[in-house]
Amino acid sequence: MRRRMAFTLALVLWALPAVSAAQDTRPGIAVLPFENGGSYGQDKENFDALEKGIAGMLISELAQNPAARVVDRSETQKFLDEQNLGKEGRVDAATAAKIGKLVGAKYMVMGNFIDFYGKFRVDARIVNVETSEIVKVVTNDPKLQKREELFKIIQSVSEKLMAETKLPPLPSDVSKASKARNVPTEALTYYSRALLYQDRGDKAKATEYYNKALQVFPEYTEAKEGLKKVNPA
C-alpha cells in the first residue's frame, strides 16, 4: 500500500515535465537502461556500465532526428532511482509505460544486450505508452556482431527504432555525417563507465572516465557534454 501511494505521489509530482512536453507536438521517445542478458569475456563493471551506456548511445543517435522529442536520460534515471526500480528485471512493459507518461513520452525503449566473448547483440523493445503493449522488437543488423563494431551496432538499432516508430529518415546532411562517424569501442566503454559512476554520484570517477573517453576519441561530443554536467562552471 505504501509503495502504491508513493508511486501515485510520484505521478503527481512528475506530471509537471509531462505537461511541458505536451506543448511539443513531436512524438516523445524515452530510453531505459538496457539489461545484461548474460554476457561473458569482460570485467563485470564493464557490463554494468553498458546497461547505462547503450541507453545513452541510443538517446544520442535518436536525438539526431528533428522529428522526435527524445527525453533526456537524466529524467528517466531520476525516476528509476527515486522509486528503486530497474533492479532484477522489475521494469516490465506496464511499468515502462507509467514512466513514459511521467516524462511525456509516446514510446518507451527498453531491451537487453549480450556480449559473448566479443560477439555482440542488442535487442530493443518498443513500448506504446498509451496501451502498455510491446509493439515491436528490433535487433541490430546481423552483419554487425563484433564488439569492435559496437558503435555501428547501436546505429543500426537506432535506424530500426526510427522506422518502427514511424519517424522520417534523418535529413541527408545529418545522415551523411552520422554514417561517417565511428566512435571506437574503447571510447564507448569509458563513456559507459562515466555514466555508471555519474549515476552513483561519484563525480571524480565520472570525470576520470569522461576524460579517458576523450583521450581515445577527442571529438566525442557526448563525453564533452557529460564533463560539463558533472563539473558545471
C-alpha positions as CSV (number, residue, x, y, z in Angstrom):
1,M,0.0,0.0,0.0
2,R,2.8,2.4,0.9
3,R,4.6,1.7,-2.3
4,R,1.4,2.3,-4.3
5,M,0.9,5.6,-2.5
6,A,4.5,6.6,-3.2
7,F,4.1,5.8,-6.9
8,T,0.8,7.8,-7.0
9,L,2.6,10.8,-5.4
10,A,5.4,10.5,-7.9
11,L,2.8,10.6,-10.7
12,V,1.6,13.9,-9.5
13,L,5.0,15.4,-9.0
14,W,6.3,14.2,-12.3
15,A,3.3,15.4,-14.2
16,L,4.8,18.9,-14.5
17,P,7.5,17.9,-17.0
18,A,4.9,15.9,-18.9
19,V,2.7,19.0,-19.2
20,S,5.6,21.0,-20.5
21,A,6.4,18.2,-23.0
22,A,2.8,18.2,-24.2
23,Q,3.5,21.6,-25.7
24,D,5.9,19.9,-28.1
25,T,3.8,18.1,-30.7
26,R,6.6,15.8,-31.8
27,P,6.4,12.2,-30.6
28,G,8.3,11.7,-27.4
29,I,10.8,8.8,-27.0
30,A,12.5,7.7,-23.8
31,V,15.1,5.0,-23.4
32,L,15.5,2.9,-20.2
33,P,18.8,1.3,-19.2
34,F,19.3,-2.0,-21.1
35,E,19.7,-5.3,-19.2
36,N,22.7,-7.6,-19.4
37,G,21.2,-10.7,-20.9
38,G,24.1,-12.9,-19.9
39,S,27.5,-11.7,-21.1
40,Y,31.0,-13.2,-20.8
41,G,34.5,-12.1,-21.6
42,Q,34.8,-8.7,-19.9
43,D,35.0,-7.3,-16.4
44,K,31.6,-7.2,-14.7
45,E,31.9,-3.5,-14.2
46,N,32.1,-3.0,-17.9
47,F,28.9,-4.9,-18.4
48,D,27.2,-3.0,-15.6
49,A,28.3,0.2,-17.3
50,L,27.0,-0.9,-20.7
51,E,23.5,-1.1,-19.2
52,K,23.7,2.7,-18.9
53,G,26.0,3.3,-21.9
54,I,23.8,1.5,-24.5
55,A,20.8,3.6,-23.5
56,G,22.9,6.8,-23.6
57,M,24.3,6.0,-27.0
58,L,20.8,5.2,-28.4
59,I,19.5,8.5,-27.0
60,S,22.3,10.4,-28.8
61,E,21.5,8.7,-32.1
62,L,17.7,9.1,-31.8
63,A,18.1,12.8,-30.9
64,Q,19.7,13.5,-34.3
65,N,16.2,13.1,-35.8
66,P,14.5,16.5,-35.6
67,A,11.1,14.8,-35.9
68,A,11.4,13.3,-32.5
69,R,11.5,14.7,-28.9
70,V,14.0,12.5,-27.1
71,V,13.7,12.5,-23.3
72,D,17.0,13.3,-21.6
73,R,18.5,10.2,-19.8
74,S,18.6,12.0,-16.5
75,E,14.8,12.4,-16.4
76,T,14.1,8.7,-16.6
77,Q,17.1,7.8,-14.4
78,K,16.0,10.1,-11.6
79,F,12.6,8.4,-11.5
80,L,14.1,4.9,-11.5
81,D,16.4,5.9,-8.6
82,E,13.6,7.5,-6.6
83,Q,11.2,4.6,-6.9
84,N,14.0,2.0,-6.6
85,L,13.0,0.4,-10.0
86,G,15.1,-1.2,-12.6
87,K,16.7,-3.9,-10.5
88,E,16.5,-7.6,-11.3
89,G,14.1,-7.1,-14.2
90,R,11.5,-5.2,-12.2
91,V,10.7,-2.8,-15.1
92,D,8.2,-4.5,-17.3
93,A,6.2,-3.0,-20.2
94,A,3.4,-1.8,-17.9
95,T,5.9,0.0,-15.6
96,A,7.8,1.4,-18.5
97,A,4.5,2.8,-19.8
98,K,3.9,4.5,-16.5
99,I,7.3,6.1,-16.6
100,G,6.6,7.1,-20.1
101,K,3.5,9.0,-19.0
102,L,5.5,10.8,-16.4
103,V,8.1,12.1,-18.8
104,G,5.7,12.8,-21.6
105,A,6.8,10.1,-24.0
106,K,4.7,8.3,-26.6
107,Y,7.2,5.4,-26.9
108,M,9.5,3.8,-24.3
109,V,12.5,1.8,-25.5
110,M,13.8,-1.0,-23.3
111,G,15.8,-4.1,-24.0
112,N,18.9,-6.2,-23.4
113,F,22.3,-6.9,-24.7
114,I,24.6,-10.0,-24.9
115,D,28.3,-9.9,-25.2
116,F,29.5,-13.5,-25.6
117,Y,33.3,-13.2,-25.6
118,G,33.2,-10.4,-28.2
119,K,30.1,-11.5,-30.2
120,F,27.6,-8.7,-29.6
121,R,23.9,-8.5,-29.9
122,V,21.4,-5.8,-28.9
123,D,17.6,-6.3,-28.7
124,A,15.3,-3.3,-28.2
125,R,11.6,-3.4,-27.4
126,I,9.3,-0.6,-28.2
127,V,6.5,0.0,-25.7
128,N,3.4,2.0,-26.6
129,V,2.9,4.2,-23.6
130,E,-0.8,4.6,-24.1
131,T,-1.6,0.9,-24.3
132,S,1.4,-0.5,-22.3
133,E,1.9,-3.0,-25.1
134,I,5.2,-4.0,-26.7
135,V,4.6,-3.1,-30.3
136,K,7.9,-4.2,-31.8
137,V,11.2,-5.8,-31.1
138,V,14.2,-4.8,-33.2
139,T,17.7,-6.3,-33.3
140,N,21.0,-5.0,-34.7
141,D,22.0,-5.8,-38.2
142,P,23.1,-9.4,-38.2
143,K,26.1,-8.4,-40.3
144,L,27.4,-6.5,-37.3
145,Q,28.3,-8.9,-34.5
146,K,31.7,-7.9,-33.2
147,R,32.3,-5.9,-30.0
148,E,34.7,-3.7,-32.1
149,E,31.7,-2.7,-34.1
150,L,29.6,-1.5,-31.2
151,F,29.0,2.0,-32.4
152,K,27.7,0.7,-35.8
153,I,25.6,-1.8,-33.9
154,I,24.0,1.0,-31.9
155,Q,23.4,3.0,-35.1
156,S,21.7,0.1,-36.8
157,V,19.3,-0.4,-33.8
158,S,18.6,3.3,-33.8
159,E,17.7,3.3,-37.5
160,K,15.3,0.4,-36.9
161,L,13.7,2.2,-33.9
162,M,13.1,5.3,-36.0
163,A,11.5,3.2,-38.8
164,E,9.2,1.3,-36.4
165,T,8.1,4.5,-34.5
166,K,7.1,6.0,-37.9
167,L,9.8,8.7,-37.8
168,P,11.0,10.1,-41.1
169,P,14.6,9.3,-42.2
170,L,17.4,11.6,-41.0
171,P,17.9,14.7,-43.1
172,S,20.5,13.8,-45.8
173,D,23.3,16.0,-44.3
174,V,22.7,14.6,-40.8
175,S,22.6,11.0,-42.2
176,K,25.9,11.5,-44.1
177,A,27.7,12.9,-41.1
178,S,26.3,10.1,-38.9
179,K,27.5,7.4,-41.2
180,A,30.9,9.0,-41.4
181,R,31.2,8.9,-37.7
182,N,32.7,5.9,-35.9
183,V,33.4,6.1,-32.2
184,P,35.9,3.4,-31.1
185,T,34.5,0.8,-28.8
186,E,37.2,1.7,-26.2
187,A,35.9,5.2,-26.0
188,L,32.3,3.9,-25.7
189,T,33.4,1.6,-22.9
190,Y,35.0,4.6,-21.0
191,Y,31.9,6.7,-21.7
192,S,29.6,3.9,-20.3
193,R,31.8,3.7,-17.2
194,A,31.5,7.5,-16.8
195,L,27.7,7.3,-16.9
196,L,27.7,4.5,-14.3
197,Y,29.8,6.5,-11.9
198,Q,27.8,9.6,-12.6
199,D,24.6,7.8,-11.6
200,R,26.3,6.5,-8.5
201,G,27.1,10.1,-7.5
202,D,30.9,9.6,-7.9
203,K,31.8,12.8,-9.8
204,A,35.6,12.2,-9.5
205,K,35.3,8.8,-11.2
206,A,32.8,10.0,-13.8
207,T,35.2,12.9,-14.7
208,E,38.1,10.4,-14.9
209,Y,36.3,8.2,-17.4
210,Y,34.9,11.0,-19.5
211,N,38.4,12.3,-19.9
212,K,39.6,8.8,-20.8
213,A,37.0,8.6,-23.5
214,L,38.1,11.9,-24.9
215,Q,41.7,10.8,-24.9
216,V,40.8,7.9,-27.1
217,F,38.3,10.0,-29.2
218,P,38.9,13.8,-28.8
219,E,35.8,14.5,-31.0
220,Y,33.5,12.7,-28.6
221,T,30.8,15.3,-28.2
222,E,28.7,13.2,-25.7
223,A,31.7,12.8,-23.4
224,K,32.4,16.6,-23.5
225,E,28.7,17.2,-22.6
226,G,29.0,14.7,-19.8
227,L,32.0,16.5,-18.3
228,K,30.0,19.8,-18.3
229,K,27.2,18.1,-16.4
230,V,29.4,16.6,-13.6
231,N,31.6,19.7,-13.5
232,P,29.3,22.7,-14.1
233,A,31.0,26.1,-14.4
